[in-house]
Structures are given as structure tokens and as C-alpha cells.
Amino acid sequence: MPRHWLAFFLLVGVLLFVDLRLLQRRGRPVSARVAWLCTAFLAALACGFAVYIARTTGKQPALEFFTGYLIEGSLSIDNLFVFLLLFRALHLGAEQQRRVLLWGVLGAIVLRGALIVAGTTLLARFAWVQYAFGVVLAIAAVRLLFSKPGMAPARGPIRWIRDCCLRYVTGTRLALTSLLLVIAAIEATDLLFALDSIPAVLSITRDPWIAFTSNIFAVLGLRSLYFALASVLDRFHLLHYGLALILAFVAFKMLAAHWIAIPIGVSLVVIVSILAIFVVLSRTIPAAGIAPGRAV
């Protein structure tokens, strides 16, 4: 294994250890201040990693990394809505949420790595896979665009996963078998979202190193971001429309790549602009009585 892969996995191990020390303190609630500090630290570290890539590999790979990180980070907010739905439905306490999210992150690292290897291999061998990925992203965009705010995460396979957990998990304290079931539900949910987000990242870069590191940096920040946003997620009721537009944009980028080459800098500006617009709209336009995360 190349040295840069070993160094990256060592960094991931250190970050997980620090995460455990700060967010896994038994019996103590995770304060919003600590969660925001962890989220900001991981975001700054991702930016620093982009600078490192720019100096060692070039500006283009660095832009690809940061764009992939931004796409995965923004799409991960949808994961947070689903996690909130599951945790509220199962009445999980803060300690239980920390344990489930920790194992969920560890599983997501392995899962994303496997999907990226499979995706890049298929794209390298079969040109038509690019268009298949584009169609998958376009379908995901349409599905998200026409879903009601706060309702989409509770439909389809994810509703089935949640109902299975409700059927077999009882009480407010989880036994080991019940905890494993909830962790499996989180992993299954992440798999469903990864089937959209991995093709989205591969529309930006075909380099497994860039795709994997951008995904893992986003996943590492998911746990602290959940605790930072858990009390305010309901306010971003229009954000899923922005995520749908991002998916539609990357679908177009992948489907039209043979005829139209969209520079990575333009992609980054478009994605940042869409996120900013819908965050502002979510804060300024009332939710019309629909609260994301409460439709269980």
C-alpha cells in the first residue's frame, strides 16, 4: 500500500480517537459548543488537506477534492434527517446515539471505500456506466425534488428499516442485540444514500484517492455535525430542494460530459451557490406547518 494511503488511514485513526475523547464521554451530554468546535476543526482539516493536495499534486485535484467533499457533506445532511427520525422514533438517549453513530461512521468508511473502488473500476472498463450513473442521479434528483419537506426520509426502504427497528426494539434502554439492529439500520440507510452520493462524487473525479478521501472527510464530520445541528435541523425545511438541484446538476455534468466539459471551478461555484441560496430561503420562508424530522 502506498505511503500516502497509510498516512491517511493513520490520520483517520487519530481523528476517531480524538472524537471518542471529546464526544464519547459516558454519562455526559454532548454540548453544542463542543460539537460545533469538532465540526469546525474537521472542516478546517479538510481545507488543509485540499491545500496539501494542491501543493503535492496540483490545483485541479485539489479542486476536485474540495468539490467532492462539499457534495458529500451537503448530501450527508439528508442522512442526518433520517438519523433524527430513527432516534426520535426509538427514543434513544444521547449516550445511545453516540454509540450508534460511532459504529455507523466506522461502517460507512468501509462501505464508501468498497463502493468507490467498484465505481471507479466500472467506469474505467465500461464507458456506458457513466450514463447509467447519470440516470441514477437524475432519478434521485426528481424523487427528492417532488418529495414533501421532512417526509422523504420516512418513505420507501427507509420507512421499512425504521418500522423493523420499532418492531424489535422496546423500552428506552437498548440491549446488545437491539443496539446491533439499530446500527444495522444506520448502515443500511447510509448504503441507500451512498448509491446516490458516490456517483455524484465520481462525476467530479475518477481518481480513487480523491474520491475516497473527500468522502471520508465528510463522513468523519457527520457525527459531530449531527450533535451540532440536531436542535436546528427542522429549520432547514427547504434544503432538500437545493440537494435535488445539486444532484440534477451533477447528473447533467455526467450525462453531457461527452459534449460539454464543465470546469471543476464552475462546478464548485454552482454547488456553493445552490447551498447558500436554499439555506437562506429556509431561514426566511416559513415551514408552512411541516417540520422535518417529526413525521415518524
BATI-376911 format. One record per residue (C-alpha): x, y, z; residue number from 1. Coordinates in pm, whole numbers, plus 50000, padded with zeros to 5 digits. Example, Ala and Ser with C-alpha at 12.3 -4.5 7.8 and 13.67 -1.06 7.14 Angstrom:
@xx 51230; yy 49550; zz 50780; k 1
@xx 51367; yy 49894; zz 50714; k 2
***
This chain:
@xx 50000; yy 50000; zz 50000; k 1
@xx 50141; yy 50344; zz 49906; k 2
@xx 50266; yy 50562; zz 50188; k 3
@xx 50002; yy 50832; zz 50136; k 4
@xx 49725; yy 50574; zz 50191; k 5
@xx 49888; yy 50452; zz 50511; k 6
@xx 49936; yy 50810; zz 50631; k 7
@xx 49572; yy 50891; zz 50559; k 8
@xx 49442; yy 50585; zz 50748; k 9
@xx 49667; yy 50681; zz 51038; k 10
@xx 49514; yy 51030; zz 51033; k 11
@xx 49165; yy 50879; zz 51031; k 12
@xx 49257; yy 50664; zz 51331; k 13
@xx 49384; yy 50969; zz 51522; k 14
@xx 49068; yy 51165; zz 51439; k 15
@xx 48846; yy 50881; zz 51557; k 16
@xx 49043; yy 50863; zz 51882; k 17
@xx 49005; yy 51238; zz 51937; k 18
@xx 48635; yy 51206; zz 51853; k 19
@xx 48600; yy 50938; zz 52119; k 20
@xx 48771; yy 51152; zz 52379; k 21
@xx 48553; yy 51457; zz 52309; k 22
@xx 48215; yy 51314; zz 52210; k 23
@xx 48206; yy 50972; zz 52372; k 24
@xx 48231; yy 51069; zz 52735; k 25
@xx 47995; yy 50834; zz 52913; k 26
@xx 47713; yy 50993; zz 53105; k 27
@xx 47779; yy 51343; zz 52976; k 28
@xx 47561; yy 51514; zz 52716; k 29
@xx 47732; yy 51642; zz 52404; k 30
@xx 47727; yy 52019; zz 52423; k 31
@xx 47650; yy 52217; zz 52111; k 32
@xx 47970; yy 52416; zz 52166; k 33
@xx 48193; yy 52106; zz 52161; k 34
@xx 48005; yy 51963; zz 51862; k 35
@xx 48048; yy 52288; zz 51666; k 36
@xx 48416; yy 52306; zz 51757; k 37
@xx 48469; yy 51948; zz 51636; k 38
@xx 48278; yy 52020; zz 51316; k 39
@xx 48478; yy 52338; zz 51250; k 40
@xx 48806; yy 52157; zz 51325; k 41
@xx 48728; yy 51875; zz 51080; k 42
@xx 48620; yy 52124; zz 50812; k 43
@xx 48942; yy 52322; zz 50861; k 44
@xx 49140; yy 51998; zz 50842; k 45
@xx 48966; yy 51912; zz 50513; k 46
@xx 49059; yy 52255; zz 50378; k 47
@xx 49417; yy 52199; zz 50491; k 48
@xx 49418; yy 51863; zz 50317; k 49
@xx 49300; yy 52035; zz 49997; k 50
@xx 49594; yy 52275; zz 50027; k 51
@xx 49827; yy 51977; zz 50074; k 52
@xx 49689; yy 51814; zz 49758; k 53
@xx 49730; yy 52141; zz 49568; k 54
@xx 50098; yy 52163; zz 49666; k 55
@xx 50184; yy 51798; zz 49606; k 56
@xx 49957; yy 51703; zz 49315; k 57
@xx 49821; yy 52020; zz 49161; k 58
@xx 49537; yy 52268; zz 49169; k 59
@xx 49293; yy 52055; zz 48967; k 60
@xx 49299; yy 51754; zz 49205; k 61
@xx 49264; yy 51993; zz 49500; k 62
@xx 48953; yy 52149; zz 49348; k 63
@xx 48816; yy 51802; zz 49277; k 64
@xx 48876; yy 51703; zz 49639; k 65
@xx 48707; yy 52011; zz 49781; k 66
@xx 48410; yy 51987; zz 49541; k 67
@xx 48366; yy 51617; zz 49623; k 68
@xx 48390; yy 51696; zz 49994; k 69
@xx 48128; yy 51967; zz 49960; k 70
@xx 47890; yy 51742; zz 49764; k 71
@xx 47924; yy 51457; zz 50010; k 72
@xx 47893; yy 51691; zz 50308; k 73
@xx 47578; yy 51855; zz 50174; k 74
@xx 47415; yy 51524; zz 50082; k 75
@xx 47505; yy 51391; zz 50426; k 76
@xx 47263; yy 51641; zz 50576; k 77
@xx 46988; yy 51419; zz 50434; k 78
@xx 47139; yy 51135; zz 50635; k 79
@xx 47112; yy 51350; zz 50945; k 80
@xx 46738; yy 51397; zz 50889; k 81
@xx 46695; yy 51019; zz 50868; k 82
@xx 46908; yy 50959; zz 51178; k 83
@xx 46696; yy 51213; zz 51363; k 84
@xx 46380; yy 51031; zz 51254; k 85
@xx 46513; yy 50695; zz 51371; k 86
@xx 46646; yy 50824; zz 51702; k 87
@xx 46325; yy 51009; zz 51784; k 88
@xx 46109; yy 50711; zz 51691; k 89
@xx 46319; yy 50477; zz 51906; k 90
@xx 46355; yy 50727; zz 52194; k 91
@xx 46734; yy 50689; zz 52201; k 92
@xx 46921; yy 50888; zz 52464; k 93
@xx 47236; yy 51089; zz 52396; k 94
@xx 47465; yy 50805; zz 52511; k 95
@xx 47294; yy 50554; zz 52282; k 96
@xx 47301; yy 50798; zz 51991; k 97
@xx 47677; yy 50845; zz 52035; k 98
@xx 47740; yy 50469; zz 52028; k 99
@xx 47521; yy 50410; zz 51724; k 100
@xx 47674; yy 50699; zz 51530; k 101
@xx 48028; yy 50590; zz 51614; k 102
@xx 47976; yy 50243; zz 51472; k 103
@xx 47781; yy 50394; zz 51184; k 104
@xx 48081; yy 50610; zz 51090; k 105
@xx 48319; yy 50314; zz 51108; k 106
@xx 48091; yy 50109; zz 50886; k 107
@xx 48045; yy 50398; zz 50643; k 108
@xx 48423; yy 50427; zz 50595; k 109
@xx 48443; yy 50063; zz 50484; k 110
@xx 48127; yy 50087; zz 50275; k 111
@xx 48229; yy 50405; zz 50092; k 112
@xx 48572; yy 50261; zz 50016; k 113
@xx 48420; yy 49948; zz 49862; k 114
@xx 48169; yy 50145; zz 49654; k 115
@xx 48433; yy 50388; zz 49527; k 116
@xx 48662; yy 50102; zz 49421; k 117
@xx 48372; yy 49933; zz 49245; k 118
@xx 48255; yy 50256; zz 49081; k 119
@xx 48595; yy 50366; zz 48952; k 120
@xx 48666; yy 50013; zz 48822; k 121
@xx 48337; yy 50002; zz 48632; k 122
@xx 48390; yy 50350; zz 48487; k 123
@xx 48739; yy 50256; zz 48370; k 124
@xx 48621; yy 49938; zz 48198; k 125
@xx 48276; yy 50029; zz 48065; k 126
@xx 48207; yy 50373; zz 47918; k 127
@xx 47831; yy 50327; zz 47935; k 128
@xx 47842; yy 50309; zz 48317; k 129
@xx 47892; yy 50687; zz 48319; k 130
@xx 47549; yy 50734; zz 48163; k 131
@xx 47395; yy 50476; zz 48397; k 132
@xx 47529; yy 50674; zz 48693; k 133
@xx 47392; yy 50992; zz 48538; k 134
@xx 47046; yy 50839; zz 48509; k 135
@xx 47062; yy 50720; zz 48872; k 136
@xx 47146; yy 51073; zz 48984; k 137
@xx 46870; yy 51224; zz 48769; k 138
@xx 46612; yy 50986; zz 48919; k 139
@xx 46735; yy 51066; zz 49270; k 140
@xx 46706; yy 51438; zz 49195; k 141
@xx 46347; yy 51406; zz 49070; k 142
@xx 46249; yy 51190; zz 49366; k 143
@xx 46394; yy 51442; zz 49610; k 144
@xx 46254; yy 51744; zz 49427; k 145
@xx 45894; yy 51619; zz 49438; k 146
@xx 45901; yy 51487; zz 49794; k 147
@xx 45739; yy 51685; zz 50073; k 148
@xx 45975; yy 51861; zz 50313; k 149
@xx 46060; yy 51633; zz 50601; k 150
@xx 45866; yy 51338; zz 50458; k 151
@xx 46105; yy 51185; zz 50203; k 152
@xx 46335; yy 51017; zz 50456; k 153
@xx 46045; yy 50823; zz 50606; k 154
@xx 45931; yy 50664; zz 50280; k 155
@xx 46026; yy 50353; zz 50087; k 156
@xx 46308; yy 50131; zz 50216; k 157
@xx 46396; yy 50371; zz 50496; k 158
@xx 46042; yy 50354; zz 50635; k 159
@xx 46072; yy 49973; zz 50630; k 160
@xx 46404; yy 49991; zz 50816; k 161
@xx 46256; yy 50221; zz 51077; k 162
@xx 45946; yy 50004; zz 51123; k 163
@xx 46164; yy 49693; zz 51172; k 164
@xx 46354; yy 49872; zz 51447; k 165
@xx 46030; yy 49982; zz 51614; k 166
@xx 45902; yy 49625; zz 51599; k 167
@xx 46202; yy 49466; zz 51770; k 168
@xx 46337; yy 49744; zz 51992; k 169
@xx 46139; yy 49814; zz 52308; k 170
@xx 46198; yy 50031; zz 52610; k 171
@xx 46432; yy 50324; zz 52646; k 172
@xx 46748; yy 50119; zz 52710; k 173
@xx 46890; yy 49908; zz 52426; k 174
@xx 47013; yy 49554; zz 52476; k 175
@xx 47315; yy 49443; zz 52275; k 176
@xx 47106; yy 49269; zz 52009; k 177
@xx 46877; yy 49571; zz 51979; k 178
@xx 47174; yy 49804; zz 51954; k 179
@xx 47318; yy 49591; zz 51673; k 180
@xx 46984; yy 49612; zz 51494; k 181
@xx 46982; yy 49992; zz 51512; k 182
@xx 47345; yy 50006; zz 51392; k 183
@xx 47249; yy 49779; zz 51102; k 184
@xx 46961; yy 50016; zz 51022; k 185
@xx 47200; yy 50311; zz 51017; k 186
@xx 47438; yy 50123; zz 50787; k 187
@xx 47153; yy 50023; zz 50555; k 188
@xx 47036; yy 50384; zz 50544; k 189
@xx 47388; yy 50502; zz 50462; k 190
@xx 47406; yy 50243; zz 50183; k 191
@xx 47088; yy 50383; zz 50027; k 192
@xx 47227; yy 50736; zz 50035; k 193
@xx 47571; yy 50623; zz 49915; k 194
@xx 47411; yy 50483; zz 49599; k 195
@xx 47333; yy 50847; zz 49512; k 196
@xx 47633; yy 51026; zz 49662; k 197
@xx 47910; yy 50801; zz 49527; k 198
@xx 47806; yy 50850; zz 49161; k 199
@xx 47782; yy 51222; zz 49238; k 200
@xx 48142; yy 51231; zz 49358; k 201
@xx 48255; yy 51019; zz 49063; k 202
@xx 48103; yy 51281; zz 48833; k 203
@xx 48365; yy 51519; zz 48975; k 204
@xx 48671; yy 51291; zz 48982; k 205
@xx 48772; yy 50944; zz 48864; k 206
@xx 49073; yy 50936; zz 49095; k 207
@xx 49001; yy 50681; zz 49375; k 208
@xx 49234; yy 50869; zz 49611; k 209
@xx 49048; yy 51198; zz 49568; k 210
@xx 48703; yy 51035; zz 49576; k 211
@xx 48780; yy 50829; zz 49886; k 212
@xx 48949; yy 51099; zz 50093; k 213
@xx 48680; yy 51357; zz 50016; k 214
@xx 48410; yy 51108; zz 50117; k 215
@xx 48584; yy 51002; zz 50436; k 216
@xx 48648; yy 51360; zz 50550; k 217
@xx 48276; yy 51428; zz 50506; k 218
@xx 48178; yy 51107; zz 50688; k 219
@xx 48417; yy 51180; zz 50977; k 220
@xx 48242; yy 51511; zz 51036; k 221
@xx 47896; yy 51355; zz 51024; k 222
@xx 47878; yy 51257; zz 51392; k 223
@xx 47981; yy 51593; zz 51534; k 224
@xx 47764; yy 51770; zz 51274; k 225
@xx 47464; yy 51570; zz 51391; k 226
@xx 47504; yy 51685; zz 51751; k 227
@xx 47571; yy 52041; zz 51634; k 228
@xx 47259; yy 52056; zz 51416; k 229
@xx 47022; yy 51818; zz 51599; k 230
@xx 46830; yy 52102; zz 51762; k 231
@xx 46807; yy 52316; zz 51445; k 232
@xx 46769; yy 52060; zz 51165; k 233
@xx 46397; yy 52134; zz 51149; k 234
@xx 46476; yy 52488; zz 51033; k 235
@xx 46632; yy 52371; zz 50705; k 236
@xx 46298; yy 52266; zz 50559; k 237
@xx 46381; yy 52377; zz 50202; k 238
@xx 46732; yy 52240; zz 50185; k 239
@xx 46626; yy 51914; zz 50021; k 240
@xx 46521; yy 52117; zz 49714; k 241
@xx 46875; yy 52251; zz 49694; k 242
@xx 47015; yy 51899; zz 49730; k 243
@xx 46786; yy 51790; zz 49446; k 244
@xx 46926; yy 52067; zz 49225; k 245
@xx 47281; yy 51963; zz 49313; k 246
@xx 47203; yy 51604; zz 49214; k 247
@xx 47041; yy 51728; zz 48892; k 248
@xx 47347; yy 51939; zz 48813; k 249
@xx 47595; yy 51656; zz 48863; k 250
@xx 47366; yy 51423; zz 48663; k 251
@xx 47376; yy 51672; zz 48375; k 252
@xx 47752; yy 51704; zz 48414; k 253
@xx 47793; yy 51327; zz 48387; k 254
@xx 47542; yy 51273; zz 48104; k 255
@xx 47667; yy 51565; zz 47893; k 256
@xx 48039; yy 51514; zz 47959; k 257
@xx 48098; yy 51389; zz 47602; k 258
@xx 47966; yy 51713; zz 47454; k 259
@xx 48003; yy 51976; zz 47730; k 260
@xx 48304; yy 51992; zz 47961; k 261
@xx 48211; yy 52185; zz 48277; k 262
@xx 48527; yy 52308; zz 48456; k 263
@xx 48566; yy 52194; zz 48814; k 264
@xx 48582; yy 52557; zz 48930; k 265
@xx 48241; yy 52624; zz 48776; k 266
@xx 48100; yy 52313; zz 48945; k 267
@xx 48229; yy 52432; zz 49281; k 268
@xx 48072; yy 52778; zz 49239; k 269
@xx 47737; yy 52627; zz 49132; k 270
@xx 47723; yy 52389; zz 49430; k 271
@xx 47820; yy 52654; zz 49685; k 272
@xx 47567; yy 52898; zz 49537; k 273
@xx 47282; yy 52644; zz 49549; k 274
@xx 47356; yy 52555; zz 49910; k 275
@xx 47379; yy 52918; zz 50016; k 276
@xx 47054; yy 53014; zz 49842; k 277
@xx 46847; yy 52734; zz 49997; k 278
@xx 46995; yy 52778; zz 50344; k 279
@xx 46893; yy 53145; zz 50330; k 280
@xx 46548; yy 53057; zz 50191; k 281
@xx 46496; yy 52800; zz 50468; k 282
@xx 46564; yy 53067; zz 50728; k 283
@xx 46345; yy 53334; zz 50568; k 284
@xx 46043; yy 53136; zz 50437; k 285
@xx 45812; yy 52977; zz 50699; k 286
@xx 45788; yy 52598; zz 50703; k 287
@xx 45410; yy 52609; zz 50644; k 288
@xx 45348; yy 52377; zz 50935; k 289
@xx 45576; yy 52098; zz 50809; k 290
@xx 45864; yy 52019; zz 51039; k 291
@xx 46134; yy 51791; zz 50902; k 292
@xx 46225; yy 51510; zz 51135; k 293
@xx 45885; yy 51498; zz 51307; k 294
@xx 45700; yy 51289; zz 51053; k 295
@xx 45758; yy 50946; zz 51202; k 296
***
